[in-house]
């Protein structure tokens, strides 16, 4: 039986950037994403992005992405145009999604693409499902759940693939440990909004709802 039950398609993505905030002029320097249908990765997307200026030694050290690599990378306009076609109208998932959503929105705005961004967040769901973890960094959760480490942390495609693995493990654990029947994208968004200090009652209610009736799917961004 498929882990998801329903065959929703989602896009799990990750950005590497020049800093923490596009409001301060920071830009994306790499994007990686996987198209996930049920438990199957259907497609992958990865590209370096030339931000139009030199990045700091700190960012080079953290990511392993060098200024030389970026001088040969395609422009943000080309990459984001290609990525827009890749994501189509599917819902999006990221770890600490508020960060990636800010950069995706900013990069789209710079090329004149304005669209709704429907994001799920593995970090926020993990806070409710795994209350005893020391912290909720992707690296910590990957090791805690003994998930495959697909390459180097802080490279976009590897992080996207590990986030996808975490998303699937969260669904598996919600079914095994909390009695969920179906766990859709919409359900995961509801879990992310539960009281993080005491998520138990909310999880029990959502699990009961999933057993009592067919849970609707999000379908798409629009």
Order of alpha helices (4+ residues) and beta strands (2+ residues): beta-beta-beta-alpha-alpha-alpha-beta-alpha-beta-alpha-alpha-alpha-alpha-alpha
